[in-house]
Amino acid sequence: MLPRACPGCGGQLGRAAGLCADCRAALHARVEAHSPLRPQPTPHLVTLGAYRGVNRRVVRTLKFGEARDLAAVLGEALAQGVPAHWDVRAVVPVPLHPARQRQRGFNQAELLGRAVAAGLGVPCVPGLQRTRHTAQQARRHAAQREDLHGAFRARPDALPGGPVLLIDDVFTTGNTLLACQDTLKEAGVTELYAAVIAR
């Protein structure tokens, strides 16, 4: 019954879903060329900016505040930043381990992936499975994060041919996306890009 606060700025949300109009207007996707995902600089990563301020607050609200309506707003903004010449044919969200997903009740990367896929007019497919339960990366410092090599298995039957866009909420060390990228490449994906809310 009480007015909802915008998770981005703390102002009154009103009837808007997810974020207030000012915070929505401030969402600007950009393409980055430098990350551990590529040995040489080449545009491959879409983000909404650094993990601070509004971006940090919306990620935490989406993941831990169960504000699932944020995924549609953030996914739409990410989709607008994906270059058309990447010719993405499918979106693949980073999966949670089944036990973690049962505990949380949803996978924020999957919610984002569906929104990005809708914005791009392509399918969101379960191209990866998490095979190993790992400690929650978000609650660890970069030096404490686990090597996730071997923690994922590809589902080639779910992967269409052509370029794939990997989706996750935050890019920190890049370990998670690197492990997913390696797994998808081993399954035959030759062109792979990534998109995250914040880095």
C-alpha positions as CSV (number, residue, x, y, z in Angstrom):
1,M,0.0,0.0,0.0
2,L,3.0,2.3,0.5
3,P,4.6,4.1,-2.4
4,R,7.5,2.1,-3.8
5,A,11.0,3.7,-3.9
6,C,13.0,3.5,-7.1
7,P,15.9,1.1,-6.4
8,G,18.2,3.3,-8.5
9,C,17.9,6.7,-6.8
10,G,15.5,6.1,-3.8
11,G,12.9,8.5,-5.2
12,Q,9.3,7.7,-5.6
13,L,8.7,5.0,-8.3
14,G,5.1,5.9,-8.9
15,R,3.5,3.7,-11.5
16,A,6.6,2.9,-13.5
17,A,7.9,-0.7,-13.4
18,G,11.4,-1.4,-12.2
19,L,13.0,2.1,-12.3
20,C,11.8,5.7,-12.3
21,A,11.9,7.6,-15.6
22,D,15.1,9.5,-14.7
23,C,17.0,6.3,-13.8
24,R,15.7,4.6,-17.0
25,A,16.9,7.6,-19.1
26,A,20.4,7.3,-17.5
27,L,20.8,3.7,-18.7
28,H,23.3,3.8,-21.5
29,A,24.8,0.6,-22.9
30,R,28.4,0.7,-24.2
31,V,30.6,-1.8,-26.0
32,E,33.9,-2.6,-24.5
33,A,36.9,-4.1,-26.3
34,H,39.2,-5.0,-23.3
35,S,38.5,-7.9,-21.0
36,P,39.9,-11.3,-20.1
37,L,37.5,-12.8,-22.6
38,R,39.7,-11.8,-25.5
39,P,43.4,-12.0,-25.9
40,Q,43.4,-9.0,-28.2
41,P,41.3,-5.8,-28.0
42,T,38.1,-6.2,-30.0
43,P,34.6,-5.1,-29.3
44,H,32.8,-8.0,-27.5
45,L,31.3,-7.0,-24.2
46,V,28.2,-4.8,-23.6
47,T,27.8,-3.2,-20.2
48,L,25.7,-0.5,-18.6
49,G,28.9,0.8,-16.8
50,A,30.8,0.3,-13.6
51,Y,29.5,-1.6,-10.6
52,R,28.8,1.4,-8.5
53,G,26.1,3.9,-7.8
54,V,22.8,3.1,-9.6
55,N,24.2,0.0,-11.3
56,R,25.3,-1.5,-8.0
57,R,22.0,-0.8,-6.3
58,V,19.9,-2.2,-9.1
59,V,22.0,-5.4,-9.3
60,R,21.7,-6.0,-5.6
61,T,17.9,-5.2,-5.7
62,L,17.4,-7.6,-8.6
63,K,19.4,-10.5,-7.0
64,F,18.7,-10.1,-3.3
65,G,15.5,-7.9,-3.2
66,E,13.6,-10.1,-5.6
67,A,12.7,-7.1,-7.8
68,R,12.2,-9.2,-10.9
69,D,10.6,-6.4,-12.8
70,L,14.0,-4.8,-13.0
71,A,15.2,-7.5,-15.4
72,A,12.9,-6.3,-18.2
73,V,14.2,-2.7,-17.9
74,L,17.8,-3.6,-17.7
75,G,17.6,-6.3,-20.4
76,E,16.0,-3.8,-22.8
77,A,18.8,-1.3,-22.2
78,L,21.4,-4.0,-22.8
79,A,19.7,-5.2,-26.0
80,Q,19.8,-1.6,-27.4
81,G,23.6,-1.7,-27.0
82,V,24.2,-4.9,-28.9
83,P,25.6,-4.0,-32.4
84,A,23.5,-5.2,-35.3
85,H,26.6,-6.5,-37.1
86,W,27.2,-9.0,-34.4
87,D,24.3,-10.9,-35.9
88,V,23.4,-12.6,-32.6
89,R,21.3,-15.7,-33.2
90,A,20.7,-16.8,-29.6
91,V,21.1,-15.5,-26.0
92,V,22.5,-17.9,-23.4
93,P,22.2,-17.0,-19.7
94,V,24.8,-18.1,-17.2
95,P,23.0,-20.9,-15.3
96,L,22.8,-21.3,-11.5
97,H,23.4,-24.6,-9.9
98,P,19.9,-26.2,-9.4
99,A,20.4,-26.1,-5.6
100,R,21.2,-22.4,-5.7
101,Q,18.2,-21.7,-8.0
102,R,15.9,-23.5,-5.7
103,Q,17.2,-21.5,-2.8
104,R,16.8,-18.1,-4.6
105,G,13.7,-19.0,-6.5
106,F,14.9,-17.7,-9.8
107,N,18.0,-17.0,-11.9
108,Q,18.6,-13.3,-12.5
109,A,20.7,-14.0,-15.6
110,E,17.9,-16.0,-17.1
111,L,15.4,-13.2,-16.5
112,L,17.9,-10.7,-18.1
113,G,18.5,-13.1,-20.9
114,R,14.8,-13.4,-21.8
115,A,14.5,-9.6,-21.8
116,V,17.6,-9.2,-24.0
117,A,16.5,-11.9,-26.4
118,A,13.0,-10.2,-26.7
119,G,14.8,-7.0,-27.5
120,L,16.9,-8.6,-30.2
121,G,14.2,-10.8,-31.6
122,V,16.1,-14.0,-31.0
123,P,15.5,-17.0,-28.7
124,C,16.9,-17.3,-25.1
125,V,18.1,-20.8,-24.9
126,P,19.4,-23.0,-22.0
127,G,22.7,-23.7,-23.8
128,L,24.6,-24.3,-20.5
129,Q,24.1,-26.4,-17.4
130,R,26.0,-25.8,-14.1
131,T,27.4,-29.2,-13.1
132,R,29.4,-28.2,-10.0
133,H,28.1,-26.4,-6.9
134,T,30.5,-23.6,-6.1
135,A,30.6,-21.0,-3.3
136,Q,28.7,-17.8,-4.0
137,Q,31.1,-15.7,-6.0
138,A,29.4,-12.4,-5.3
139,R,30.2,-12.6,-1.6
140,R,33.9,-13.2,-2.2
141,H,36.8,-10.9,-2.9
142,A,38.4,-11.3,-6.4
143,A,41.4,-13.2,-5.0
144,Q,39.1,-15.7,-3.2
145,R,37.0,-16.5,-6.3
146,E,37.1,-20.1,-7.5
147,D,38.4,-21.3,-10.8
148,L,35.2,-22.4,-12.5
149,H,36.8,-24.4,-15.3
150,G,34.7,-27.6,-15.6
151,A,31.8,-26.2,-13.7
152,F,29.6,-26.0,-16.8
153,R,28.4,-28.4,-19.5
154,A,27.1,-27.3,-22.9
155,R,23.8,-28.5,-24.3
156,P,24.5,-28.5,-28.0
157,D,21.0,-29.6,-28.9
158,A,19.8,-26.2,-27.5
159,L,22.3,-24.1,-29.4
160,P,21.4,-22.8,-32.9
161,G,24.2,-22.1,-35.4
162,G,25.7,-18.6,-35.5
163,P,26.9,-16.1,-33.0
164,V,25.8,-16.4,-29.3
165,L,25.4,-13.7,-26.7
166,L,26.3,-14.8,-23.1
167,I,24.3,-13.0,-20.3
168,D,25.2,-12.5,-16.7
169,D,24.5,-9.8,-14.1
170,V,28.1,-8.7,-13.1
171,F,31.5,-9.0,-14.6
172,T,34.2,-9.0,-11.8
173,T,37.2,-11.2,-12.5
174,G,35.7,-12.8,-15.6
175,N,36.1,-16.3,-14.3
176,T,32.4,-17.2,-14.7
177,L,32.1,-15.9,-18.3
178,L,35.5,-17.4,-19.2
179,A,34.4,-20.9,-18.1
180,C,31.1,-20.5,-20.0
181,Q,32.9,-19.2,-23.1
182,D,35.4,-22.2,-23.0
183,T,32.5,-24.7,-22.6
184,L,30.5,-23.2,-25.5
185,K,33.6,-23.1,-27.8
186,E,34.3,-26.7,-27.0
187,A,30.7,-27.4,-28.1
188,G,31.3,-25.8,-31.4
189,V,30.2,-22.1,-30.9
190,T,32.7,-20.1,-33.0
191,E,31.4,-16.5,-32.4
192,L,30.6,-15.5,-28.9
193,Y,29.9,-12.1,-27.3
194,A,28.8,-11.2,-23.8
195,A,26.5,-8.7,-22.0
196,V,26.4,-7.8,-18.3
197,I,24.6,-5.1,-16.3
198,A,27.8,-3.9,-14.6
199,R,31.5,-4.4,-14.6
